[in-house]
């Protein structure tokens, strides 16, 4: 696993041991960021269920203005902190359960990654999307990464399904917050 492009291109990332954290494979990550295009440059990013931080770190490497990584697992947070140092990028690491973090007030974000463990049920993912709404700037993009065939999350009002794509055993859904 590595950073695909940008200022930290080619730098290797560590991943936590075990099956609780499952980083997106390089091929899928490369396709995702190609599809995101100009959304990343200058964006304020929120990486939920951050794990190794692969998605938020890729965004920072590609020119995102800031990134917050939310991860509850102690070992995953330690790996994430190491990855930030090893690739020479800066971001805020928050030790919290995603649902608890999203209930707090916080800054608006332009790009959010929702990359929960595959075992998290679809209704829980939909709940997280609902909680995330107050953190999204108008026109913000939300990317959901799930196991292929695990169901398409029904977005809350104000969040529009733009596309869904499959990469191996991964399914990536792109949602956009309506501008009002």
C-alpha positions as CSV (number, residue, x, y, z in Angstrom):
1,X,0.0,0.0,0.0
2,X,1.4,3.4,-1.0
3,X,0.6,7.0,-1.8
4,X,-0.3,7.0,-5.5
5,X,0.3,10.6,-6.6
6,X,1.2,14.1,-5.4
7,X,3.9,15.4,-3.0
8,X,4.3,12.0,-1.2
9,X,4.0,9.9,-4.3
10,X,5.4,6.4,-3.9
11,X,5.8,6.5,-0.1
12,X,4.8,3.3,1.6
13,X,2.1,3.1,4.2
14,X,1.8,0.7,7.1
15,X,-1.5,-1.1,7.8
16,X,-2.8,-2.3,11.2
17,X,-2.7,-6.0,11.8
18,X,-5.8,-8.1,11.8
19,X,-9.1,-8.0,9.9
20,X,-10.8,-5.0,11.6
21,X,-9.0,-2.5,9.3
22,X,-9.1,-3.1,5.6
23,X,-7.3,-0.5,3.5
24,X,-8.6,0.3,0.0
25,X,-6.4,-1.5,-2.5
26,X,-4.1,0.8,-4.7
27,X,-5.9,0.0,-7.9
28,X,-9.3,1.1,-6.5
29,X,-7.8,4.1,-4.7
30,X,-6.2,5.2,-8.0
31,X,-9.5,4.9,-9.8
32,X,-11.3,6.7,-7.1
33,X,-8.9,9.7,-7.0
34,X,-9.0,9.9,-10.8
35,X,-12.8,10.1,-10.6
36,X,-12.6,12.8,-7.9
37,X,-10.4,15.0,-10.1
38,X,-10.5,18.7,-9.0
39,X,-12.5,18.0,-5.9
40,X,-9.4,17.2,-3.9
41,X,-7.2,20.3,-4.4
42,X,-7.7,22.8,-1.6
43,X,-10.4,20.6,0.1
44,X,-11.0,20.3,3.8
45,X,-11.1,16.5,4.2
46,X,-12.7,14.2,6.8
47,X,-11.6,10.6,6.9
48,X,-14.0,8.5,9.0
49,X,-13.0,5.1,10.1
50,X,-9.6,6.2,9.0
51,X,-7.6,3.1,9.8
52,X,-4.1,3.6,8.2
53,X,-5.2,7.0,6.9
54,X,-4.7,5.9,3.3
55,X,-7.5,7.9,1.8
56,X,-7.0,11.1,3.8
57,X,-3.2,10.9,3.2
58,X,-3.7,10.5,-0.5
59,X,-5.9,13.6,-0.5
60,X,-3.3,15.6,1.4
61,X,-0.6,14.4,-1.0
62,X,-2.8,15.6,-3.9
63,X,-3.2,19.1,-2.5
64,X,-6.0,19.0,0.1
65,X,-5.8,21.9,2.5
66,X,-6.4,19.9,5.7
67,X,-7.5,16.5,6.9
68,X,-9.0,15.1,10.0
69,X,-8.7,11.4,10.7
70,X,-11.3,9.8,13.0
71,X,-10.3,6.4,14.3
72,X,-11.4,4.6,17.5
73,X,-9.0,1.6,17.3
74,X,-5.8,2.2,19.4
75,X,-3.5,0.2,17.1
76,X,-4.9,1.8,14.0
77,X,-4.3,5.2,15.4
78,X,-0.7,4.4,16.2
79,X,-0.2,3.2,12.7
80,X,-1.9,6.3,11.3
81,X,0.3,8.6,13.4
82,X,3.4,6.7,12.1
83,X,2.1,7.1,8.5
84,X,1.7,10.8,8.9
85,X,5.3,11.2,10.1
86,X,6.7,8.8,7.6
87,X,5.1,10.5,4.6
88,X,5.8,14.0,5.9
89,X,2.2,15.2,5.9
90,X,0.2,16.8,8.7
91,X,-3.3,16.1,9.8
92,X,-5.4,15.9,12.9
93,X,-6.0,12.5,14.4
94,X,-9.1,12.2,16.6
95,X,-9.6,9.2,18.9
96,X,-13.3,8.8,18.9
97,X,-16.1,6.6,17.7
98,X,-17.4,8.1,14.4
99,X,-21.0,8.5,15.6
100,X,-19.9,10.3,18.8
101,X,-17.5,12.6,16.8
102,X,-20.2,13.5,14.3
103,X,-22.6,14.5,17.1
104,X,-20.2,17.3,18.1
105,X,-20.1,20.6,16.3
106,X,-17.2,21.1,14.0
107,X,-15.9,22.7,10.8
108,X,-17.5,22.2,7.4
109,X,-15.8,19.8,5.1
110,X,-15.6,19.6,1.3
111,X,-14.7,15.9,1.0
112,X,-15.6,13.1,3.4
113,X,-14.5,9.5,3.2
114,X,-16.8,6.9,5.0
115,X,-14.7,3.7,5.0
116,X,-16.2,1.5,7.8
117,X,-15.3,-2.1,8.5
118,X,-17.1,-4.4,6.1
119,X,-19.0,-5.9,9.0
120,X,-20.7,-2.6,9.8
121,X,-24.4,-3.1,8.8
122,X,-25.9,-0.9,6.1
123,X,-28.4,0.8,8.5
124,X,-25.4,2.0,10.6
125,X,-23.7,3.4,7.5
126,X,-26.9,5.3,6.6
127,X,-27.0,6.6,10.2
128,X,-23.5,7.9,9.8
129,X,-24.4,9.7,6.6
130,X,-27.3,11.4,8.4
131,X,-25.0,12.5,11.2
132,X,-22.5,13.8,8.7
133,X,-24.9,16.2,7.0
134,X,-24.3,19.1,9.3
135,X,-20.6,18.9,8.7
136,X,-20.8,19.1,4.9
137,X,-20.3,22.3,2.9
138,X,-22.7,22.9,0.0
139,X,-21.5,20.8,-2.9
140,X,-19.4,18.6,-0.7
141,X,-18.5,15.1,-1.9
142,X,-19.0,12.0,0.2
143,X,-17.3,8.7,-0.7
144,X,-18.5,5.5,0.8
145,X,-16.3,2.3,0.6
146,X,-18.1,-1.0,1.3
147,X,-17.8,-4.7,0.3
148,X,-19.3,-5.3,-3.1
149,X,-22.9,-6.6,-2.9
150,X,-23.4,-5.3,0.7
151,X,-26.1,-2.8,-0.5
152,X,-26.2,0.8,-1.6
153,X,-26.7,3.2,1.3
154,X,-29.9,5.3,1.0
155,X,-28.7,8.9,1.4
156,X,-30.5,11.3,3.7
157,X,-32.4,14.2,2.2
158,X,-30.0,16.7,0.7
159,X,-27.4,14.1,-0.2
160,X,-27.6,12.9,-3.8
161,X,-26.3,9.6,-5.2
162,X,-24.0,10.5,-8.1
163,X,-22.6,7.1,-9.0
164,X,-21.5,3.7,-7.7
165,X,-18.7,1.6,-9.0
166,X,-17.2,-1.8,-8.3
167,X,-13.4,-2.5,-8.0
168,X,-12.8,-6.2,-7.2
169,X,-14.5,-6.9,-3.9
170,X,-14.9,-3.2,-3.1
171,X,-17.9,-1.0,-4.0
172,X,-17.4,2.8,-4.0
173,X,-20.4,5.1,-3.8
174,X,-20.1,8.9,-4.6
175,X,-22.7,11.2,-3.0
176,X,-22.9,15.0,-3.3
177,X,-24.5,17.4,-0.9
178,X,-27.0,19.6,-2.7
179,X,-26.2,23.3,-2.9
180,X,-28.9,25.5,-1.4
